[in-house]
Amino acid sequence: MDGETVKAETMDICVRAISVGALHKAYPMTGAICTGTCASIEGTLAWEMCRKTCRKGNESTVRLGHASGVTVVIVKFDGDKVLSGGVIRTARRIMDGYIYIR
């Protein structure tokens, strides 16, 4: 989206999302966690499309390449049971201002 090329070696799977008929500028976090989890479960389509096996024991790290860069998803398992899924994300300022409270 910003003109930078996302190189294939920086991702495990390339993803895109369509929202209200248009390409999403990144990849929604809810979808990212679901996709990362699927890519960690043998036999799913996402697992088959993933460039490498991302799961090591009871934890998986999946790098999703999208229009704005790469999102890293970490999934934790207890055997075949998914315990948690989350993303690594940088913080950015989205607002600057003042609040006056009585």
VMD Tcl script that builds the backbone (N, CA, C; Angstrom):
set m [mol new atoms 306]
animate dup $m
set s [atomselect $m all]
$s set {name element resname resid chain x y z} {
  {N N MET 1 A 0.820 -1.198 0.000}
  {CA C MET 1 A 0.000 0.000 0.000}
  {C C MET 1 A 0.861 1.258 0.000}
  {N N ASP 2 A 2.062 1.188 0.617}
  {CA C ASP 2 A 2.928 2.369 0.666}
  {C C ASP 2 A 4.013 2.324 -0.405}
  {N N GLY 3 A 3.928 1.371 -1.311}
  {CA C GLY 3 A 4.898 1.261 -2.393}
  {C C GLY 3 A 6.072 0.346 -2.086}
  {N N GLU 4 A 6.208 -0.079 -0.816}
  {CA C GLU 4 A 7.279 -0.996 -0.440}
  {C C GLU 4 A 6.924 -2.412 -0.879}
  {N N THR 5 A 7.933 -3.165 -1.298}
  {CA C THR 5 A 7.734 -4.555 -1.687}
  {C C THR 5 A 7.883 -5.442 -0.467}
  {N N VAL 6 A 6.928 -6.331 -0.256}
  {CA C VAL 6 A 7.015 -7.318 0.824}
  {C C VAL 6 A 7.620 -8.563 0.197}
  {N N LYS 7 A 8.840 -8.895 0.593}
  {CA C LYS 7 A 9.563 -10.013 -0.023}
  {C C LYS 7 A 9.044 -11.353 0.474}
  {N N ALA 8 A 9.031 -12.329 -0.422}
  {CA C ALA 8 A 8.511 -13.662 -0.114}
  {C C ALA 8 A 9.218 -14.295 1.076}
  {N N GLU 9 A 10.504 -14.071 1.227}
  {CA C GLU 9 A 11.244 -14.707 2.326}
  {C C GLU 9 A 10.912 -14.120 3.699}
  {N N THR 10 A 10.174 -12.996 3.748}
  {CA C THR 10 A 9.799 -12.405 5.034}
  {C C THR 10 A 8.445 -12.921 5.531}
  {N N MET 11 A 7.798 -13.796 4.758}
  {CA C MET 11 A 6.477 -14.298 5.140}
  {C C MET 11 A 6.404 -15.801 4.968}
  {N N ASP 12 A 5.450 -16.402 5.675}
  {CA C ASP 12 A 5.182 -17.830 5.520}
  {C C ASP 12 A 4.018 -18.067 4.562}
  {N N ILE 13 A 3.096 -17.120 4.518}
  {CA C ILE 13 A 1.931 -17.224 3.633}
  {C C ILE 13 A 1.486 -15.804 3.278}
  {N N CYS 14 A 1.062 -15.617 2.035}
  {CA C CYS 14 A 0.605 -14.310 1.565}
  {C C CYS 14 A -0.919 -14.266 1.685}
  {N N VAL 15 A -1.440 -13.206 2.306}
  {CA C VAL 15 A -2.876 -13.105 2.551}
  {C C VAL 15 A -3.410 -11.759 2.076}
  {N N ARG 16 A -4.695 -11.726 1.771}
  {CA C ARG 16 A -5.389 -10.490 1.420}
  {C C ARG 16 A -6.782 -10.556 2.009}
  {N N ALA 17 A -7.361 -9.412 2.275}
  {CA C ALA 17 A -8.732 -9.340 2.787}
  {C C ALA 17 A -9.499 -8.297 1.985}
  {N N ILE 18 A -10.734 -8.617 1.679}
  {CA C ILE 18 A -11.626 -7.692 1.006}
  {C C ILE 18 A -12.654 -7.222 2.032}
  {N N SER 19 A -12.806 -5.911 2.173}
  {CA C SER 19 A -13.766 -5.336 3.106}
  {C C SER 19 A -14.625 -4.325 2.363}
  {N N VAL 20 A -15.918 -4.505 2.392}
  {CA C VAL 20 A -16.880 -3.652 1.704}
  {C C VAL 20 A -16.493 -3.482 0.229}
  {N N GLY 21 A -16.113 -4.598 -0.394}
  {CA C GLY 21 A -15.813 -4.604 -1.820}
  {C C GLY 21 A -14.465 -4.044 -2.226}
  {N N ALA 22 A -13.611 -3.712 -1.262}
  {CA C ALA 22 A -12.296 -3.147 -1.591}
  {C C ALA 22 A -11.198 -3.882 -0.823}
  {N N LEU 23 A -10.000 -3.870 -1.380}
  {CA C LEU 23 A -8.851 -4.468 -0.714}
  {C C LEU 23 A -8.593 -3.758 0.604}
  {N N HIS 24 A -8.522 -4.518 1.692}
  {CA C HIS 24 A -8.229 -3.950 3.014}
  {C C HIS 24 A -6.790 -3.477 3.007}
  {N N LYS 25 A -6.500 -2.347 3.659}
  {CA C LYS 25 A -5.158 -1.774 3.615}
  {C C LYS 25 A -4.124 -2.593 4.366}
  {N N ALA 26 A -4.548 -3.502 5.210}
  {CA C ALA 26 A -3.617 -4.397 5.898}
  {C C ALA 26 A -4.246 -5.784 5.930}
  {N N TYR 27 A -4.484 -6.316 7.100}
  {CA C TYR 27 A -5.177 -7.589 7.275}
  {C C TYR 27 A -5.779 -7.536 8.668}
  {N N PRO 28 A -7.093 -7.655 8.810}
  {CA C PRO 28 A -7.724 -7.523 10.123}
  {C C PRO 28 A -7.137 -8.507 11.142}
  {N N MET 29 A -6.959 -8.035 12.374}
  {CA C MET 29 A -6.332 -8.862 13.412}
  {C C MET 29 A -7.141 -10.109 13.727}
  {N N THR 30 A -8.464 -10.022 13.704}
  {CA C THR 30 A -9.270 -11.220 13.960}
  {C C THR 30 A -9.008 -12.272 12.887}
  {N N GLY 31 A -8.945 -11.841 11.642}
  {CA C GLY 31 A -8.639 -12.752 10.543}
  {C C GLY 31 A -7.221 -13.278 10.624}
  {N N ALA 32 A -6.300 -12.431 11.065}
  {CA C ALA 32 A -4.891 -12.836 11.174}
  {C C ALA 32 A -4.729 -13.966 12.189}
  {N N ILE 33 A -5.387 -13.842 13.340}
  {CA C ILE 33 A -5.270 -14.883 14.357}
  {C C ILE 33 A -5.895 -16.187 13.853}
  {N N CYS 34 A -7.037 -16.089 13.186}
  {CA C CYS 34 A -7.675 -17.291 12.628}
  {C C CYS 34 A -6.801 -17.931 11.552}
  {N N THR 35 A -6.257 -17.127 10.652}
  {CA C THR 35 A -5.413 -17.652 9.579}
  {C C THR 35 A -4.142 -18.269 10.146}
  {N N GLY 36 A -3.514 -17.587 11.114}
  {CA C GLY 36 A -2.307 -18.124 11.743}
  {C C GLY 36 A -2.569 -19.441 12.447}
  {N N THR 37 A -3.726 -19.549 13.090}
  {CA C THR 37 A -4.085 -20.797 13.767}
  {C C THR 37 A -4.295 -21.906 12.748}
  {N N CYS 38 A -5.039 -21.612 11.683}
  {CA C CYS 38 A -5.272 -22.621 10.634}
  {C C CYS 38 A -3.962 -23.080 9.989}
  {N N ALA 39 A -3.048 -22.134 9.781}
  {CA C ALA 39 A -1.764 -22.472 9.161}
  {C C ALA 39 A -0.909 -23.345 10.074}
  {N N SER 40 A -1.295 -23.460 11.337}
  {CA C SER 40 A -0.556 -24.264 12.313}
  {C C SER 40 A -1.158 -25.649 12.519}
  {N N ILE 41 A -2.296 -25.914 11.895}
  {CA C ILE 41 A -2.998 -27.186 12.086}
  {C C ILE 41 A -2.887 -28.029 10.818}
  {N N GLU 42 A -2.202 -29.137 10.947}
  {CA C GLU 42 A -1.976 -30.022 9.809}
  {C C GLU 42 A -3.287 -30.457 9.177}
  {N N GLY 43 A -3.318 -30.417 7.833}
  {CA C GLY 43 A -4.491 -30.847 7.087}
  {C C GLY 43 A -5.386 -29.713 6.619}
  {N N THR 44 A -5.204 -28.501 7.171}
  {CA C THR 44 A -6.015 -27.371 6.710}
  {C C THR 44 A -5.417 -26.826 5.415}
  {N N LEU 45 A -6.238 -26.099 4.666}
  {CA C LEU 45 A -5.766 -25.487 3.432}
  {C C LEU 45 A -4.630 -24.498 3.716}
  {N N ALA 46 A -4.781 -23.694 4.777}
  {CA C ALA 46 A -3.735 -22.726 5.126}
  {C C ALA 46 A -2.437 -23.434 5.479}
  {N N TRP 47 A -2.509 -24.570 6.170}
  {CA C TRP 47 A -1.314 -25.353 6.511}
  {C C TRP 47 A -0.624 -25.847 5.244}
  {N N GLU 48 A -1.417 -26.293 4.274}
  {CA C GLU 48 A -0.851 -26.773 3.017}
  {C C GLU 48 A -0.229 -25.641 2.202}
  {N N MET 49 A -0.793 -24.428 2.299}
  {CA C MET 49 A -0.283 -23.289 1.533}
  {C C MET 49 A 0.923 -22.623 2.194}
  {N N CYS 50 A 1.093 -22.855 3.489}
  {CA C CYS 50 A 2.182 -22.216 4.229}
  {C C CYS 50 A 3.519 -22.649 3.629}
  {N N ARG 51 A 4.452 -21.720 3.562}
  {CA C ARG 51 A 5.746 -21.997 2.934}
  {C C ARG 51 A 6.602 -22.979 3.726}
  {N N LYS 52 A 6.364 -23.098 5.019}
  {CA C LYS 52 A 7.122 -24.036 5.839}
  {C C LYS 52 A 6.271 -24.439 7.036}
  {N N THR 53 A 6.692 -25.481 7.724}
  {CA C THR 53 A 5.981 -25.868 8.936}
  {C C THR 53 A 6.306 -24.857 10.011}
  {N N CYS 54 A 5.306 -24.156 10.495}
  {CA C CYS 54 A 5.487 -23.071 11.456}
  {C C CYS 54 A 5.386 -23.547 12.891}
  {N N ARG 55 A 4.834 -24.734 13.080}
  {CA C ARG 55 A 4.604 -25.224 14.445}
  {C C ARG 55 A 5.803 -26.015 14.937}
  {N N LYS 56 A 6.267 -25.617 16.108}
  {CA C LYS 56 A 7.360 -26.313 16.778}
  {C C LYS 56 A 6.860 -26.704 18.164}
  {N N GLY 57 A 6.503 -27.961 18.347}
  {CA C GLY 57 A 5.983 -28.410 19.640}
  {C C GLY 57 A 4.632 -27.801 19.933}
  {N N ASN 58 A 4.532 -27.101 21.063}
  {CA C ASN 58 A 3.252 -26.526 21.488}
  {C C ASN 58 A 3.109 -25.051 21.158}
  {N N GLU 59 A 3.955 -24.534 20.278}
  {CA C GLU 59 A 3.847 -23.126 19.885}
  {C C GLU 59 A 4.088 -22.992 18.390}
  {N N SER 60 A 3.413 -22.041 17.815}
  {CA C SER 60 A 3.536 -21.786 16.388}
  {C C SER 60 A 3.734 -20.292 16.161}
  {N N THR 61 A 4.599 -19.955 15.234}
  {CA C THR 61 A 4.792 -18.567 14.819}
  {C C THR 61 A 4.602 -18.511 13.304}
  {N N VAL 62 A 3.606 -17.758 12.869}
  {CA C VAL 62 A 3.275 -17.660 11.450}
  {C C VAL 62 A 3.396 -16.204 11.017}
  {N N ARG 63 A 4.130 -15.966 9.941}
  {CA C ARG 63 A 4.287 -14.612 9.402}
  {C C ARG 63 A 3.360 -14.455 8.205}
  {N N LEU 64 A 2.364 -13.562 8.359}
  {CA C LEU 64 A 1.387 -13.318 7.299}
  {C C LEU 64 A 1.795 -12.081 6.509}
  {N N GLY 65 A 2.070 -12.253 5.224}
  {CA C GLY 65 A 2.399 -11.122 4.367}
  {C C GLY 65 A 1.129 -10.537 3.775}
  {N N HIS 66 A 0.986 -9.210 3.866}
  {CA C HIS 66 A -0.222 -8.553 3.344}
  {C C HIS 66 A 0.168 -7.232 2.693}
  {N N ALA 67 A -0.819 -6.482 2.242}
  {CA C ALA 67 A -0.575 -5.267 1.454}
  {C C ALA 67 A 0.234 -4.206 2.198}
  {N N SER 68 A 0.241 -4.224 3.535}
  {CA C SER 68 A 0.973 -3.213 4.294}
  {C C SER 68 A 2.217 -3.743 4.991}
  {N N GLY 69 A 2.546 -4.996 4.796}
  {CA C GLY 69 A 3.745 -5.544 5.437}
  {C C GLY 69 A 3.539 -6.964 5.906}
  {N N VAL 70 A 4.069 -7.269 7.094}
  {CA C VAL 70 A 4.010 -8.624 7.645}
  {C C VAL 70 A 3.485 -8.553 9.077}
  {N N THR 71 A 2.526 -9.418 9.396}
  {CA C THR 71 A 2.002 -9.544 10.750}
  {C C THR 71 A 2.416 -10.906 11.284}
  {N N VAL 72 A 3.008 -10.925 12.475}
  {CA C VAL 72 A 3.425 -12.176 13.107}
  {C C VAL 72 A 2.330 -12.627 14.065}
  {N N VAL 73 A 1.891 -13.884 13.889}
  {CA C VAL 73 A 0.864 -14.471 14.747}
  {C C VAL 73 A 1.509 -15.594 15.556}
  {N N ILE 74 A 1.274 -15.587 16.867}
  {CA C ILE 74 A 1.781 -16.643 17.739}
  {C C ILE 74 A 0.588 -17.408 18.298}
  {N N VAL 75 A 0.631 -18.730 18.144}
  {CA C VAL 75 A -0.451 -19.596 18.622}
  {C C VAL 75 A 0.154 -20.611 19.576}
  {N N LYS 76 A -0.510 -20.819 20.720}
  {CA C LYS 76 A -0.056 -21.799 21.701}
  {C C LYS 76 A -1.072 -22.930 21.782}
  {N N PHE 77 A -0.545 -24.153 21.889}
  {CA C PHE 77 A -1.352 -25.367 21.890}
  {C C PHE 77 A -1.109 -26.186 23.148}
  {N N ASP 78 A -2.084 -27.013 23.475}
  {CA C ASP 78 A -1.927 -28.092 24.445}
  {C C ASP 78 A -2.313 -29.339 23.673}
  {N N GLY 79 A -1.321 -29.984 23.085}
  {CA C GLY 79 A -1.600 -31.097 22.178}
  {C C GLY 79 A -2.283 -30.557 20.937}
  {N N ASP 80 A -3.504 -31.020 20.661}
  {CA C ASP 80 A -4.275 -30.539 19.512}
  {C C ASP 80 A -5.221 -29.405 19.872}
  {N N LYS 81 A -5.283 -29.046 21.152}
  {CA C LYS 81 A -6.185 -27.997 21.621}
  {C C LYS 81 A -5.487 -26.637 21.534}
  {N N VAL 82 A -6.164 -25.656 20.924}
  {CA C VAL 82 A -5.626 -24.298 20.833}
  {C C VAL 82 A -5.872 -23.601 22.174}
  {N N LEU 83 A -4.787 -23.124 22.800}
  {CA C LEU 83 A -4.904 -22.409 24.078}
  {C C LEU 83 A -5.055 -20.910 23.874}
  {N N SER 84 A -4.268 -20.355 22.944}
  {CA C SER 84 A -4.330 -18.907 22.726}
  {C C SER 84 A -3.733 -18.552 21.379}
  {N N GLY 85 A -4.133 -17.388 20.907}
  {CA C GLY 85 A -3.583 -16.839 19.678}
  {C C GLY 85 A -3.433 -15.344 19.842}
  {N N GLY 86 A -2.375 -14.793 19.311}
  {CA C GLY 86 A -2.157 -13.357 19.449}
  {C C GLY 86 A -1.246 -12.833 18.355}
  {N N VAL 87 A -1.117 -11.529 18.302}
  {CA C VAL 87 A -0.290 -10.899 17.281}
  {C C VAL 87 A 0.799 -10.052 17.917}
  {N N ILE 88 A 1.862 -9.891 17.189}
  {CA C ILE 88 A 2.927 -8.976 17.573}
  {C C ILE 88 A 2.693 -7.735 16.722}
  {N N ARG 89 A 2.599 -6.609 17.354}
  {CA C ARG 89 A 2.253 -5.396 16.620}
  {C C ARG 89 A 2.982 -4.201 17.218}
  {N N THR 90 A 3.369 -3.275 16.387}
  {CA C THR 90 A 4.005 -2.061 16.894}
  {C C THR 90 A 2.932 -1.044 17.254}
  {N N ALA 91 A 3.217 -0.248 18.242}
  {CA C ALA 91 A 2.269 0.780 18.652}
  {C C ALA 91 A 2.543 2.052 17.853}
  {N N ARG 92 A 1.496 2.745 17.521}
  {CA C ARG 92 A 1.646 4.036 16.846}
  {C C ARG 92 A 0.645 5.002 17.451}
  {N N ARG 93 A 0.997 6.255 17.477}
  {CA C ARG 93 A 0.102 7.263 18.015}
  {C C ARG 93 A -1.054 7.462 17.046}
  {N N ILE 94 A -2.272 7.400 17.579}
  {CA C ILE 94 A -3.444 7.612 16.730}
  {C C ILE 94 A -4.182 8.886 17.090}
  {N N MET 95 A -3.786 9.535 18.195}
  {CA C MET 95 A -4.466 10.758 18.588}
  {C C MET 95 A -3.552 11.578 19.485}
  {N N ASP 96 A -3.716 12.869 19.412}
  {CA C ASP 96 A -3.013 13.782 20.294}
  {C C ASP 96 A -4.009 14.869 20.658}
  {N N GLY 97 A -4.168 15.157 21.942}
  {CA C GLY 97 A -5.134 16.162 22.313}
  {C C GLY 97 A -5.245 16.316 23.818}
  {N N TYR 98 A -6.259 17.026 24.236}
  {CA C TYR 98 A -6.496 17.306 25.649}
  {C C TYR 98 A -7.921 16.915 26.006}
  {N N ILE 99 A -8.098 16.455 27.227}
  {CA C ILE 99 A -9.428 16.176 27.769}
  {C C ILE 99 A -9.583 17.036 29.004}
  {N N TYR 100 A -10.676 17.791 29.066}
  {CA C TYR 100 A -10.971 18.632 30.223}
  {C C TYR 100 A -12.119 17.986 30.992}
  {N N ILE 101 A -11.814 17.486 32.185}
  {CA C ILE 101 A -12.810 16.814 33.013}
  {C C ILE 101 A -13.154 17.698 34.205}
  {N N ARG 102 A -14.416 17.844 34.484}
  {CA C ARG 102 A -14.852 18.663 35.626}
  {C C ARG 102 A -14.567 17.951 36.919}
}
mol reanalyze $m
mol bondsrecalc $m
mol representation Tube
mol addrep $m
